[in-house]
């Protein structure tokens, strides 16, 4: 459900970024961050399963490294989301055109 909501908000965010005079690459940066987070998590889970006997011996060290790594990842994604939110809610640079004034302000 969250994935479909995320997919539905991509075009809206891109449109709003264009309205504020910014590039849609800001959305691309977020997608790259989130996909690389998931790939890294899957890779760590697979390598931990392969090295399971070594994992039992160093369980405290391994879990500490995982926690630190994914805390940093989550912090980076959180900061990106805050920056994107500020960019999206900032004032747009589009000017009101004559058609808008003619349609809404007929005398």
Backbone as numpy.savetxt, mean C-alpha at the origin, in Angstrom:
# Nx Ny Nz CAx CAy CAz Cx Cy Cz
-12.40 -10.92 0.76 -13.22 -9.74 0.76 -12.35 -8.48 0.76
-11.31 -8.50 1.59 -10.40 -7.35 1.65 -9.69 -7.18 0.32
-9.33 -8.29 -0.31 -8.64 -8.23 -1.60 -9.51 -7.55 -2.65
-10.79 -7.89 -2.70 -11.69 -7.27 -3.69 -11.91 -5.79 -3.38
-11.97 -5.44 -2.11 -12.08 -4.03 -1.74 -10.84 -3.27 -2.17
-9.69 -3.88 -1.97 -8.42 -3.27 -2.39 -8.40 -3.07 -3.90
-8.85 -4.08 -4.65 -8.89 -3.95 -6.11 -9.85 -2.86 -6.56
-10.96 -2.69 -5.86 -11.95 -1.68 -6.24 -11.47 -0.27 -5.95
-10.61 -0.10 -4.96 -10.15 1.24 -4.62 -8.98 1.72 -5.45
-8.32 0.82 -6.18 -7.17 1.23 -6.99 -7.54 2.29 -8.03
-8.57 2.08 -8.87 -8.90 3.13 -9.85 -9.35 4.44 -9.21
-10.05 4.35 -8.08 -10.49 5.56 -7.40 -9.30 6.35 -6.86
-8.33 5.64 -6.31 -7.14 6.31 -5.79 -6.33 6.93 -6.92
-6.21 6.21 -8.03 -5.48 6.74 -9.19 -6.16 8.00 -9.70
-7.47 7.98 -9.79 -8.21 9.15 -10.26 -8.00 10.34 -9.33
-8.06 10.10 -8.04 -7.87 11.19 -7.08 -6.44 11.72 -7.13
-5.47 10.85 -7.30 -4.08 11.31 -7.42 -3.91 12.18 -8.66
-4.55 11.79 -9.76 -4.48 12.61 -10.97 -5.18 13.95 -10.75
-6.27 13.96 -9.99 -6.97 15.21 -9.68 -6.10 16.16 -8.87
-5.23 15.61 -8.05 -4.34 16.45 -7.25 -3.02 16.75 -7.96
-2.89 16.29 -9.19 -1.70 16.59 -9.97 -0.52 15.67 -9.69
-0.79 14.48 -9.19 0.29 13.54 -8.88 0.20 12.31 -9.77
1.28 11.57 -9.81 1.36 10.40 -10.67 0.69 9.19 -10.02
0.22 8.28 -10.87 -0.39 7.04 -10.37 0.67 6.05 -9.87
1.92 6.37 -10.05 2.98 5.49 -9.56 2.98 5.39 -8.05
2.35 6.32 -7.37 2.23 6.21 -5.92 1.45 4.95 -5.54
0.46 4.60 -6.33 -0.29 3.36 -6.10 0.59 2.16 -6.43
1.38 2.28 -7.50 2.28 1.20 -7.89 3.31 0.89 -6.82
3.79 1.91 -6.15 4.76 1.70 -5.06 4.11 0.86 -3.96
2.88 1.16 -3.63 2.18 0.40 -2.59 1.94 -1.04 -2.98
1.59 -1.26 -4.24 1.37 -2.63 -4.71 2.67 -3.42 -4.64
3.77 -2.79 -5.06 5.07 -3.46 -5.00 5.44 -3.79 -3.56
5.21 -2.86 -2.64 5.51 -3.12 -1.22 4.70 -4.29 -0.67
3.41 -4.30 -0.96 2.55 -5.35 -0.40 2.82 -6.72 -1.02
3.06 -6.76 -2.32 3.37 -8.04 -2.97 4.71 -8.58 -2.48
5.71 -7.71 -2.33 7.00 -8.18 -1.84 6.91 -8.64 -0.38
6.04 -8.02 0.40 5.81 -8.47 1.78 5.27 -9.90 1.79
4.28 -10.16 0.96 3.67 -11.50 0.92 4.68 -12.54 0.40
5.43 -12.19 -0.63 6.44 -13.12 -1.17 7.49 -13.43 -0.11
7.94 -12.40 0.60 8.93 -12.61 1.65 8.39 -13.49 2.77
7.14 -13.28 3.14 6.52 -14.10 4.18 6.41 -15.56 3.75
5.96 -15.78 2.53 5.85 -17.16 2.01 7.22 -17.82 1.94
8.22 -17.08 1.47 9.58 -17.63 1.39 10.10 -18.00 2.77
9.87 -17.16 3.77 10.33 -17.47 5.12 9.60 -18.67 5.71
8.32 -18.80 5.43 7.57 -19.96 5.93 8.08 -21.24 5.30
8.33 -21.21 3.98 8.83 -22.41 3.29 10.21 -22.78 3.78
11.11 -21.81 3.90 12.47 -22.13 4.36 12.49 -22.58 5.81
11.58 -22.08 6.63 11.51 -22.56 8.01 11.02 -24.00 8.04
10.07 -24.34 7.17 9.59 -25.72 7.11 10.67 -26.67 6.63
11.49 -26.25 5.69 12.58 -27.09 5.18 13.64 -27.29 6.26
13.96 -26.25 6.98 14.99 -26.31 8.03 14.38 -26.52 9.41
13.34 -27.29 9.49 12.62 -27.45 10.75 13.48 -27.98 11.89
14.36 -28.99 11.68 15.20 -29.43 12.81 16.08 -28.29 13.35
16.62 -27.46 12.47 17.42 -26.33 12.94 16.58 -25.26 13.59
15.32 -25.19 13.19 14.40 -24.20 13.76 14.11 -24.51 15.22
13.96 -25.79 15.55 13.67 -26.16 16.94 14.82 -25.78 17.86
16.04 -25.94 17.39 17.20 -25.60 18.21 17.33 -24.11 18.47
16.97 -23.29 17.51 17.12 -21.84 17.63 15.76 -21.13 17.57
14.78 -21.66 18.25 13.42 -21.13 18.11 13.32 -19.68 18.59
14.02 -19.34 19.67 13.94 -17.97 20.17 14.60 -17.00 19.20
15.77 -17.35 18.70 16.49 -16.48 17.77 15.72 -16.32 16.46
15.17 -17.40 15.94 14.44 -17.35 14.68 13.17 -16.52 14.80
12.42 -16.72 15.86 11.18 -15.95 16.03 11.47 -14.48 16.27
12.57 -14.18 16.94 12.95 -12.79 17.16 13.29 -12.12 15.83
14.01 -12.81 14.98 14.37 -12.27 13.66 13.11 -12.07 12.82
12.21 -13.06 12.80 10.96 -12.93 12.05 10.14 -11.75 12.55
10.02 -11.63 13.87 9.24 -10.54 14.44 9.83 -9.18 14.07
11.14 -9.05 14.18 11.79 -7.78 13.84 11.64 -7.47 12.36
11.83 -8.48 11.52 11.74 -8.28 10.07 10.34 -7.82 9.66
9.33 -8.49 10.14 7.98 -8.16 9.71 7.40 -6.94 10.44
7.98 -6.59 11.58 7.62 -5.33 12.21 8.13 -4.16 11.37
9.34 -4.27 10.86 9.90 -3.23 9.99 9.08 -3.15 8.70
8.75 -4.30 8.09 7.91 -4.31 6.88 6.58 -3.61 7.14
5.94 -3.96 8.24 4.64 -3.38 8.57 4.75 -1.88 8.81
5.82 -1.45 9.43 6.03 -0.03 9.67 6.23 0.73 8.36
6.98 0.16 7.44 7.19 0.79 6.13 5.87 0.92 5.38
5.07 -0.14 5.37 3.78 -0.10 4.68 2.84 0.88 5.36
2.87 0.96 6.69 2.04 1.91 7.42 2.41 3.35 7.07
3.70 3.65 7.03 4.15 5.00 6.67 3.74 5.33 5.24
3.86 4.36 4.34 3.42 4.59 2.96 1.93 4.91 2.91
1.12 4.17 3.67 -0.33 4.41 3.67 -0.66 5.81 4.19
0.06 6.28 5.20 -0.16 7.62 5.73 0.21 8.67 4.68
1.34 8.49 4.00 1.75 9.42 2.95 0.73 9.44 1.82
0.25 8.26 1.41 -0.76 8.19 0.35 -2.06 8.87 0.78
-2.45 8.69 2.02 -3.65 9.34 2.52 -3.51 10.87 2.47
-2.36 11.38 2.85 -2.13 12.82 2.80 -2.18 13.32 1.36
-1.60 12.55 0.44 -1.62 12.96 -0.96 -3.04 12.95 -1.54
-3.83 11.97 -1.15 -5.18 11.83 -1.70 -6.11 12.91 -1.17
-5.98 13.27 0.10 -6.90 14.26 0.66 -6.44 15.70 0.47
-5.28 15.89 -0.14 -4.81 17.26 -0.36 -5.66 17.95 -1.42
-5.56 19.24 -1.47 -6.37 20.05 -2.37 -5.99 19.76 -3.81
-7.01 19.60 -4.65 -6.78 19.34 -6.06 -6.33 20.58 -6.81
-5.72 20.37 -7.96 -5.24 21.48 -8.77 -6.11 21.71 -10.00
-7.21 20.98 -10.12 -8.10 21.16 -11.27 -8.89 22.45 -11.10
-9.02 23.17 -12.18 -9.78 24.42 -12.15 -11.20 24.15 -12.64
-12.12 24.96 -12.18 -13.51 24.85 -12.63 -13.58 25.38 -14.05
-14.12 24.59 -14.95 -14.19 25.03 -16.34 -15.50 25.78 -16.60
-15.60 26.34 -17.79 -16.77 27.15 -18.13 -18.05 26.33 -18.17
-17.95 25.08 -18.59 -19.12 24.22 -18.66 -19.71 24.00 -17.27
-18.85 23.82 -16.28 -19.30 23.65 -14.90 -20.05 24.90 -14.42
-19.44 26.06 -14.65 -20.08 27.30 -14.22 -21.41 27.53 -14.93
-21.45 27.22 -16.23 -22.68 27.42 -16.99 -23.79 26.49 -16.50
-23.42 25.25 -16.15 -24.42 24.27 -15.73 -24.96 24.58 -14.33
-24.08 24.94 -13.40 -24.51 25.10 -12.01 -24.92 26.52 -11.64
-24.42 27.50 -12.34 -24.68 28.87 -11.94 -25.47 29.64 -12.99
-26.47 29.02 -13.55 -27.33 29.72 -14.51 -28.15 30.77 -13.78
-28.21 31.93 -14.36 -28.87 33.03 -13.69 -30.29 33.21 -13.99
